[in-house]
Amino acid sequence: MLRLFVFIILCWTTNSLKAHPLKLSLCEIEYSSKKQKLTINLKLFLTDVNEAIVFDPNSNELAFCQPNESAKANQLLLNYLNRFFYVKVNNTLVELKIKNKNLKGEGDNTALWVYFEYNQSTPLKSLEVKNAVFTDLFFDQNNIVYVHVDEKSKSLMLDKKKSVHELKF
């Protein structure tokens, strides 16, 4: 299983590939009880984001992270994410508010990184994650979720059939 994860990640991050052959997204959730901070980072292929929002994978209409970024880009992205992605902390839904975003990669391998950050002063007892991004578009979409809570880590693979997972602490 570990070899499969390593292979998938290597294929996904290789810039020499012409197009991303695997339908993947990556989510990293980190909680630090010392800092009382919860961070959520999503890595989404830009072509998939454009396909989901404006129905054209090669669209420049939203121009994420560019000087000419559309005024509606963030809101359209949040509207989509709120339909297919959520995090609940101690059974309370975390409201998605973009703290930062940037682009990495080039061509079809360009990824949109979206960052969220929250103060979490109460101890973490449970964490529920739904990640069904792009499962409405691609039957073979897989969404990898890494959860880091203080010194402990857990990895999840979510897809169309199993898009929600709850962790107890």
C-alpha positions as CSV (number, residue, x, y, z in Angstrom):
1,M,0.0,0.0,0.0
2,L,2.8,2.4,0.8
3,R,4.5,1.7,-2.5
4,L,1.2,2.5,-4.3
5,F,1.0,5.9,-2.4
6,V,4.6,6.7,-3.3
7,F,4.1,5.7,-6.9
8,I,0.9,7.9,-7.1
9,I,2.6,10.9,-5.6
10,L,5.7,10.6,-7.8
11,C,3.5,10.4,-10.9
12,W,1.4,13.2,-9.7
13,T,4.3,15.6,-8.9
14,T,6.4,14.8,-12.0
15,N,6.5,17.9,-14.1
16,S,7.7,16.1,-17.2
17,L,4.4,14.4,-17.8
18,K,2.4,16.0,-20.6
19,A,-0.9,15.9,-18.7
20,H,-1.9,14.6,-15.3
21,P,-3.0,11.1,-16.1
22,L,-4.3,10.4,-12.6
23,K,-7.4,12.1,-11.3
24,L,-6.2,13.2,-7.8
25,S,-6.5,16.0,-5.4
26,L,-4.5,16.4,-2.2
27,C,-5.6,17.8,1.1
28,E,-3.5,18.3,4.2
29,I,-5.1,19.1,7.5
30,E,-2.9,20.0,10.4
31,Y,-3.8,20.7,14.0
32,S,-1.4,21.9,16.6
33,S,-2.6,21.9,20.2
34,K,0.4,24.0,21.2
35,K,-0.4,26.7,18.6
36,Q,-4.2,26.1,18.9
37,K,-4.3,26.3,15.1
38,L,-6.0,24.3,12.4
39,T,-4.8,24.6,8.8
40,I,-6.3,23.1,5.7
41,N,-4.3,23.0,2.4
42,L,-5.9,21.8,-0.8
43,K,-4.0,21.0,-4.0
44,L,-6.2,20.9,-7.0
45,F,-5.2,20.7,-10.7
46,L,-6.2,24.0,-12.3
47,T,-7.6,22.3,-15.4
48,D,-10.0,20.3,-13.1
49,V,-11.0,23.5,-11.2
50,N,-11.8,25.3,-14.5
51,E,-13.7,22.3,-15.7
52,A,-15.8,22.2,-12.5
53,I,-16.5,25.9,-12.4
54,V,-16.7,27.2,-16.0
55,F,-16.9,23.8,-17.8
56,D,-13.7,24.5,-19.8
57,P,-10.5,22.9,-18.5
58,N,-8.3,25.4,-20.5
59,S,-10.3,28.5,-19.6
60,N,-8.5,31.7,-18.6
61,E,-11.8,33.3,-17.5
62,L,-11.1,33.1,-13.7
63,A,-7.3,33.7,-14.0
64,F,-6.6,32.4,-10.5
65,C,-3.6,34.1,-8.9
66,Q,-3.0,36.3,-11.9
67,P,-3.0,40.1,-12.1
68,N,-6.3,39.9,-14.0
69,E,-8.0,37.4,-11.6
70,S,-11.7,37.6,-11.9
71,A,-13.5,39.4,-9.0
72,K,-15.8,36.4,-8.8
73,A,-13.0,33.7,-8.8
74,N,-12.8,33.1,-5.0
75,Q,-16.6,33.1,-4.6
76,L,-17.1,30.6,-7.4
77,L,-14.3,28.4,-6.0
78,L,-15.9,28.5,-2.5
79,N,-19.4,27.8,-3.9
80,Y,-18.0,24.6,-5.6
81,L,-15.9,23.5,-2.6
82,N,-18.9,24.0,-0.2
83,R,-20.8,21.5,-2.3
84,F,-18.1,18.8,-2.3
85,F,-15.7,19.5,0.6
86,Y,-16.0,20.1,4.3
87,V,-14.2,19.7,7.6
88,K,-16.0,19.3,10.9
89,V,-14.1,19.8,14.2
90,N,-15.8,18.4,17.2
91,N,-19.1,18.0,15.1
92,T,-19.0,21.7,14.2
93,L,-18.6,22.7,10.5
94,V,-15.6,24.8,9.7
95,E,-16.6,27.7,7.5
96,L,-14.3,27.9,4.5
97,K,-12.6,31.2,4.1
98,I,-9.6,31.4,1.8
99,K,-6.6,32.8,3.6
100,N,-4.2,32.4,0.6
101,K,-3.9,30.7,-2.7
102,N,-1.1,30.2,-5.3
103,L,-0.2,28.4,-8.4
104,K,2.6,25.9,-8.8
105,G,3.7,23.9,-11.8
106,E,3.2,24.6,-15.5
107,G,0.9,23.6,-18.3
108,D,-1.5,20.8,-17.6
109,N,0.3,20.1,-14.4
110,T,-0.4,23.5,-12.9
111,A,-1.9,23.1,-9.4
112,L,-4.0,25.6,-7.5
113,W,-3.1,25.5,-3.8
114,V,-5.8,26.9,-1.5
115,Y,-5.0,27.6,2.1
116,F,-7.4,27.9,5.1
117,E,-6.4,28.7,8.7
118,Y,-8.4,28.7,11.9
119,N,-7.9,29.3,15.6
120,Q,-9.0,26.2,17.5
121,S,-8.8,26.8,21.2
122,T,-10.8,23.8,22.3
123,P,-9.1,20.4,22.3
124,L,-9.6,18.3,19.2
125,K,-11.9,15.3,20.0
126,S,-13.1,14.5,16.5
127,L,-12.5,15.5,12.9
128,E,-14.8,14.6,10.0
129,V,-13.6,15.2,6.5
130,K,-15.7,15.1,3.3
131,N,-13.6,15.3,0.1
132,A,-15.7,14.6,-3.0
133,V,-14.1,17.3,-5.2
134,F,-14.3,16.5,-8.9
135,T,-16.2,13.2,-8.3
136,D,-19.1,14.8,-10.1
137,L,-16.8,15.1,-13.1
138,F,-14.6,12.1,-13.1
139,F,-15.6,8.5,-12.2
140,D,-12.0,7.7,-11.3
141,Q,-11.3,10.7,-9.1
142,N,-9.4,10.0,-5.9
143,N,-8.8,12.5,-3.1
144,I,-5.9,11.9,-0.8
145,V,-6.2,13.4,2.7
146,Y,-3.3,13.6,5.1
147,V,-4.3,14.5,8.7
148,H,-1.6,15.6,11.1
149,V,-2.6,16.1,14.8
150,D,0.4,17.1,16.9
151,E,2.8,14.2,16.5
152,K,0.3,11.7,14.9
153,S,-0.5,11.3,11.2
154,K,-3.1,9.5,9.2
155,S,-3.7,9.2,5.5
156,L,-7.1,8.6,3.8
157,M,-8.1,7.9,0.3
158,L,-11.6,9.3,-0.5
159,D,-13.5,8.8,-3.7
160,K,-17.1,8.8,-5.1
161,K,-18.1,5.7,-3.1
162,K,-16.5,6.8,0.2
163,S,-16.2,10.5,0.4
164,V,-16.5,11.0,4.2
165,H,-14.3,9.8,7.0
166,E,-14.4,10.6,10.7
167,L,-11.4,10.4,13.1
168,K,-11.7,10.3,16.9
169,F,-9.0,11.6,19.2
